[in-house]
Structure formats: structure tokens, C-alpha cells
Amino acid sequence: MLINKIIFYTPGHNGDIHYSREFVKDIIKKIPNIPAEYWCNSSKKILKDIHSLKIKPFNLWGICKNNFFYDLETKTVYINTWVGCDYSVNGEGKYGCCLKSNYFMYKQIFNFLNIKIENEEYYIPSIDSSFYDTLKIDEFFKNNHYKFYCLISNGNVLSGQAENLNLNNFIKKLALNFKNTCFILTDSSDKIYFENVFYTDDIINTTDGDLNEIAHLSTKCNIIVGRASGPFCFCHNKNNLYDKKKIFIVFTHAKPEGTWVDDTKIDGAKHIWSNNFDLDLMHDTISNEIKNIL
């Protein structure tokens, strides 16, 4: 099959794009010297570290139901990277939105392209932070000397992964009870003005999105808390998931969407999952983990 161009595309959100990155990188590596584009409705920075990839606005809604197709006239391969594009074909309907489902889908795509797919864990995302605005993050951790750092992805989810709740009340309680712990939040729309509460956008202070920067920031935190929203998804990267000292606490309806990777298959971070969205229980779960470490 002669290929003149590869176009990856997705109608999905930022987290979906992040979870596709290693599959995209591997396809580009195994089909070299072919122009590649990624069509999405996101920041042009989102896959900036894949320097051979051109990011363009998504404008091809008519083919969203297909995993892939080959345009014989232009010799262009179109690859839908969104794991939710076809429940009857992809693994999401069976396994949930997770690495296993993505792998299930990409096995078909790699087979179509006649290239080898690696083992499942190979496709855990890895971000080259040198392409992003991380200097102020490094300065923040250099200049602050808290005993413990807890990153909380407190913004709303966009695809029904969890209940959308205002977490401020229990975050305030945590901040008051653990004054030697630094709490860093990803959503500053309803700010808490406590001495040990900070916000990622204030720390990072960049333009056109900061999700990859949040991924870098998360590697410096002891606990990462979330509900499978975009910022939390970007914390699912090799540096964190293979870190035995790292703790993920996630509250989602379905476990695979929260933990994303089967933690029994890798020797790394500790994962705590719950589908109970009682705010007191959420507080106690995080509080207990902090107590265990301090």
C-alpha cells in the first residue's frame, strides 16, 4: 500500500489525545519519511514534542465512525485515534476507556498498516518536557519547602466519567489540617486563598494551554488526585506510573477510566480507586494517605 500522507484525527477531548500519543509516535516511527498531521480541536501545543507532526483544526466529522480508511485517490491514510468512535469494534464497550481498549483498537490499525505492535505497556504516554514551559515549575519546587505535595485535579469532567462536584470544602479542611502539605489545584475558577494552596495556572503562567506542563508538575508531587478529567489524564505518564513512591487517588464511576492502566501489570505507583462521591469519604481517603506518609 503506497502512502503519501497519514492523517490522525479525533473528535475527542484533550485526555483522549494524550492517551493516543505513544501509538501515534510509534506509527510515525515505523512508517518513516511520510508527512503526518493530527487533526483535533485542541491547542497546537498539545503534541508539540512530536516535532514531525503538524497539528491542524479538526474538520472531518463525516468519518468519525471509522477507525481508519485509505483514500485511494490521494494515497492518504486516515486514522481515528478516539477510542470511543465505534463501541461495536473497539474495546471501550467491553473494557472501558483505558489503555487496554486503546490497545485493542490500535491492534486493528497496526494490522491494517502491516506494522508490528509492541506490548501493551509500551504505549503508556511519555512526554518530552523540554518542549514545554517548565522553568517556573522547577523554580516553584526549588523555592518552596513543604514536607509533602498533593496535586488535585478539581475541575469538572466532560464525558461523564465522574460526578461533577465542588471540592473546595474538603480541600479547605485538608489544607487546615495539614499545613505542612502543599495542595496544588488545577482549576482556579473558585479560588481558595490559603497559604498552602496554589494553582497550576499561577505556577506555570503560560499561554495556549498547560496540560503538558501539569504533567511535568505532577512528577514532583507525592499524591495525585482526580476524576479522569484532562489534567488528571496527563498525569498518567511513564514517569508517574512507574514511580513506586507515587500515589494516585481517583474517584470515577468505572475503575478502568480512573486508573487507565492495569496496575497489576506494572511495578509502580499505588492506585486507590472509589466510585463513592461522598465528599466526606473523599476527604477521608486523601487524609488517610497523607497521614500514612507524613
C-alpha positions as CSV (number, residue, x, y, z in Angstrom):
1,M,0.0,0.0,0.0
2,L,1.5,3.3,-1.1
3,I,1.1,6.0,1.5
4,N,1.7,9.7,0.7
5,K,0.3,11.1,4.0
6,I,-1.0,10.0,7.3
7,I,-3.8,12.0,9.0
8,F,-4.6,11.2,12.6
9,Y,-7.8,12.8,13.8
10,T,-10.2,12.8,16.8
11,P,-13.4,14.4,17.9
12,G,-12.4,13.5,21.5
13,H,-11.1,15.7,24.3
14,N,-7.6,16.5,25.5
15,G,-7.2,13.4,27.6
16,D,-8.1,11.2,24.5
17,I,-5.3,13.0,22.5
18,H,-2.8,12.4,25.3
19,Y,-3.7,8.7,25.5
20,S,-3.1,8.3,21.8
21,R,0.4,9.9,21.8
22,E,2.6,6.8,22.0
23,F,0.6,4.9,19.3
24,V,0.9,7.9,17.1
25,K,4.7,8.2,17.7
26,D,5.1,4.5,17.0
27,I,3.2,4.6,13.7
28,I,5.3,7.6,12.6
29,K,8.5,5.8,13.6
30,K,7.5,2.6,11.7
31,I,6.3,4.4,8.6
32,P,9.1,7.0,8.3
33,N,9.6,9.9,5.9
34,I,5.8,10.2,5.4
35,P,4.1,13.6,6.2
36,A,1.8,13.2,9.2
37,E,-0.9,15.5,10.6
38,Y,-3.1,15.4,13.7
39,W,-6.5,17.0,13.3
40,C,-8.1,18.0,16.6
41,N,-9.9,20.8,18.3
42,S,-7.2,21.5,20.9
43,S,-4.1,23.6,21.5
44,K,-1.4,23.4,18.9
45,K,0.9,22.7,21.9
46,I,-0.7,19.5,22.9
47,L,1.6,17.2,20.9
48,K,4.4,19.7,20.4
49,D,7.1,17.3,21.5
50,I,6.2,15.1,18.5
51,H,8.1,17.6,16.3
52,S,7.4,15.9,13.0
53,L,3.6,16.1,13.5
54,K,1.6,19.0,12.2
55,I,-1.4,19.9,14.3
56,K,-4.5,21.2,12.4
57,P,-8.1,22.0,13.3
58,F,-10.5,19.0,13.0
59,N,-12.9,19.4,10.1
60,L,-13.8,15.9,9.0
61,W,-16.8,14.9,11.2
62,G,-18.3,12.7,8.5
63,I,-15.8,9.8,9.1
64,C,-15.9,9.6,12.9
65,K,-17.4,6.2,12.9
66,N,-14.4,4.6,11.2
67,N,-11.2,3.5,12.9
68,F,-9.3,4.1,9.7
69,F,-9.6,4.2,5.9
70,Y,-7.4,4.6,2.9
71,D,-8.1,7.2,0.3
72,L,-7.0,5.5,-3.0
73,E,-7.0,8.7,-5.0
74,T,-4.7,10.7,-2.7
75,K,-2.9,7.7,-1.1
76,T,-3.8,9.1,2.3
77,V,-4.4,7.0,5.4
78,Y,-6.9,8.5,7.9
79,I,-6.7,7.1,11.5
80,N,-9.3,7.9,14.1
81,T,-7.5,8.0,17.4
82,W,-10.6,8.3,19.6
83,V,-11.2,5.0,21.4
84,G,-15.0,5.8,21.7
85,C,-15.5,6.1,17.9
86,D,-17.1,2.7,17.5
87,Y,-18.3,0.7,20.5
88,S,-19.1,-2.3,18.4
89,V,-15.5,-2.6,17.1
90,N,-13.3,-1.0,19.7
91,G,-12.6,-2.3,23.2
92,E,-14.2,0.5,25.2
93,G,-17.6,-1.1,25.3
94,K,-16.0,-4.2,26.9
95,Y,-13.1,-2.8,28.9
96,G,-14.0,0.9,29.4
97,C,-11.9,3.9,28.4
98,C,-8.4,2.6,29.3
99,L,-5.1,1.5,27.9
100,K,-6.5,-2.0,27.2
101,S,-9.2,-0.6,25.0
102,N,-6.8,1.7,23.1
103,Y,-4.5,-1.3,22.6
104,F,-7.4,-3.4,21.3
105,M,-8.3,-0.7,18.8
106,Y,-4.7,0.0,17.6
107,K,-4.0,-3.7,17.1
108,Q,-6.5,-3.4,14.2
109,I,-4.9,-0.2,12.9
110,F,-1.4,-1.6,13.1
111,N,-2.5,-4.8,11.3
112,F,-4.1,-2.6,8.6
113,L,-0.8,-0.7,8.2
114,N,1.1,-4.0,8.2
115,I,3.4,-2.9,11.1
116,K,4.2,-4.6,14.4
117,I,2.5,-3.5,17.6
118,E,4.6,-3.6,20.8
119,N,3.4,-4.9,24.1
120,E,0.6,-3.0,25.9
121,E,2.7,-1.2,28.4
122,Y,4.9,0.2,25.7
123,Y,2.1,2.7,24.9
124,I,1.9,4.3,28.3
125,P,2.4,8.0,27.5
126,S,5.8,9.7,27.7
127,I,6.1,13.4,27.3
128,D,9.4,15.3,26.5
129,S,9.0,18.2,28.9
130,S,11.9,20.1,27.2
131,F,9.3,21.2,24.6
132,Y,7.1,22.9,27.3
133,D,7.2,25.8,29.7
134,T,8.6,24.1,32.8
135,L,11.1,26.6,34.1
136,K,8.7,28.2,36.6
137,I,7.5,24.9,37.8
138,D,11.1,23.9,38.7
139,E,11.6,27.2,40.4
140,F,8.4,26.8,42.4
141,F,9.6,23.5,43.8
142,K,13.1,24.8,44.4
143,N,11.8,27.8,46.3
144,N,9.1,26.0,48.4
145,H,10.0,23.5,51.1
146,Y,6.8,21.7,52.1
147,K,7.1,18.3,53.5
148,F,4.5,16.9,51.1
149,Y,2.9,17.9,47.8
150,C,-0.6,16.9,46.7
151,L,-1.9,17.7,43.2
152,I,-5.7,17.8,43.0
153,S,-7.4,17.9,39.6
154,N,-10.5,19.7,40.8
155,G,-12.1,20.8,37.5
156,N,-15.2,19.3,36.0
157,V,-15.1,16.2,33.8
158,L,-16.5,16.5,30.3
159,S,-17.6,12.9,29.4
160,G,-19.5,11.7,32.4
161,Q,-16.5,9.8,34.0
162,A,-17.5,11.0,37.5
163,E,-19.8,13.3,39.4
164,N,-19.1,17.0,39.0
165,L,-18.8,18.4,42.5
166,N,-17.3,21.5,44.1
167,L,-14.4,20.1,46.1
168,N,-13.5,23.3,47.9
169,N,-15.0,22.5,51.3
170,F,-13.0,19.3,51.8
171,I,-9.8,20.8,50.2
172,K,-10.0,23.7,52.7
173,K,-10.3,21.1,55.5
174,L,-7.3,19.2,54.2
175,A,-5.3,22.4,53.9
176,L,-6.1,23.5,57.5
177,N,-5.4,20.0,58.9
178,F,-2.1,19.5,57.0
179,K,-0.4,22.9,57.0
180,N,3.0,21.3,56.1
181,T,1.4,19.9,52.9
182,C,1.3,21.9,49.7
183,F,-2.0,21.5,47.8
184,I,-1.8,22.4,44.1
185,L,-5.2,22.7,42.2
186,T,-5.8,22.7,38.5
187,D,-9.0,24.8,38.4
188,S,-8.8,28.3,39.7
189,S,-12.3,29.4,38.8
190,D,-13.3,29.4,42.6
191,K,-10.1,30.2,44.4
192,I,-9.2,29.2,47.9
193,Y,-6.9,31.8,49.5
194,F,-4.9,29.7,51.9
195,E,-1.2,29.9,52.5
196,N,-0.6,26.3,51.4
197,V,-3.0,26.2,48.5
198,F,-1.7,27.0,45.0
199,Y,-3.0,26.8,41.4
200,T,-1.3,25.3,38.4
201,D,-2.0,28.3,36.1
202,D,-0.4,30.7,38.6
203,I,2.7,28.5,38.9
204,I,3.1,27.7,35.2
205,N,1.9,31.0,33.8
206,T,1.9,30.0,30.1
207,T,-0.4,30.5,27.1
208,D,-2.4,28.2,24.8
209,G,-3.0,25.5,27.4
210,D,-0.8,24.0,30.1
211,L,-1.7,20.3,30.3
212,N,1.7,19.0,29.4
213,E,3.2,21.4,31.9
214,I,0.8,20.0,34.5
215,A,2.1,16.5,33.6
216,H,5.6,17.7,34.4
217,L,4.4,19.3,37.7
218,S,2.7,16.1,38.7
219,T,6.0,14.2,38.6
220,K,7.2,16.3,41.5
221,C,4.1,15.6,43.7
222,N,3.6,12.8,46.2
223,I,-0.1,12.3,45.7
224,I,-2.2,12.9,42.6
225,V,-6.0,13.1,43.0
226,G,-8.6,13.3,40.2
227,R,-11.7,12.2,38.5
228,A,-10.4,11.3,35.0
229,S,-10.5,14.9,33.7
230,G,-8.0,16.3,31.3
231,P,-5.3,17.4,33.8
232,F,-5.5,14.1,35.7
233,C,-5.2,12.1,32.4
234,F,-1.9,13.9,31.6
235,C,-0.6,12.7,35.0
236,H,-0.9,9.2,33.5
237,N,2.6,9.1,32.1
238,K,5.6,6.8,32.4
239,N,7.4,8.9,35.0
240,N,4.5,8.8,37.4
241,L,3.1,5.3,36.7
242,Y,6.4,3.6,37.2
243,D,7.2,5.6,40.4
244,K,6.8,3.3,43.4
245,K,6.6,6.3,45.7
246,K,3.7,7.9,43.9
247,I,0.1,7.5,45.0
248,F,-2.9,8.0,42.6
249,I,-6.3,8.6,44.2
250,V,-9.2,8.6,41.7
251,F,-12.9,8.9,42.0
252,T,-14.8,7.7,38.9
253,H,-17.9,5.6,38.0
254,A,-15.7,2.9,36.4
255,K,-12.3,1.9,37.6
256,P,-10.7,1.5,34.1
257,E,-11.4,5.1,33.3
258,G,-9.8,6.2,36.6
259,T,-6.7,4.1,36.8
260,W,-6.4,3.8,32.9
261,V,-3.6,1.3,33.1
262,D,-3.9,-2.2,34.7
263,D,-1.7,-1.5,37.8
264,T,-1.3,-5.2,38.4
265,K,0.8,-5.4,35.2
266,I,3.4,-2.8,36.1
267,D,5.6,-2.5,39.2
268,G,5.0,1.2,40.1
269,A,2.6,3.7,41.7
270,K,0.0,2.8,44.2
271,H,-3.6,3.3,42.9
272,I,-6.7,3.9,45.1
273,W,-10.0,4.0,43.3
274,S,-13.5,4.7,44.5
275,N,-16.9,5.2,42.9
276,N,-18.3,6.8,46.0
277,F,-18.6,10.6,45.6
278,D,-19.5,11.4,49.2
279,L,-17.3,14.5,49.9
280,D,-16.6,13.4,53.5
281,L,-15.4,10.0,52.2
282,M,-13.3,11.7,49.5
283,H,-11.7,13.8,52.2
284,D,-11.0,10.9,54.5
285,T,-9.5,8.8,51.7
286,I,-7.0,11.6,50.9
287,S,-6.4,12.4,54.5
288,N,-5.5,8.8,55.4
289,E,-2.9,8.6,52.6
290,I,-1.3,11.8,53.7
291,K,-1.2,10.6,57.4
292,N,0.4,7.3,56.2
293,I,3.3,9.2,54.6
294,L,3.9,12.1,57.0
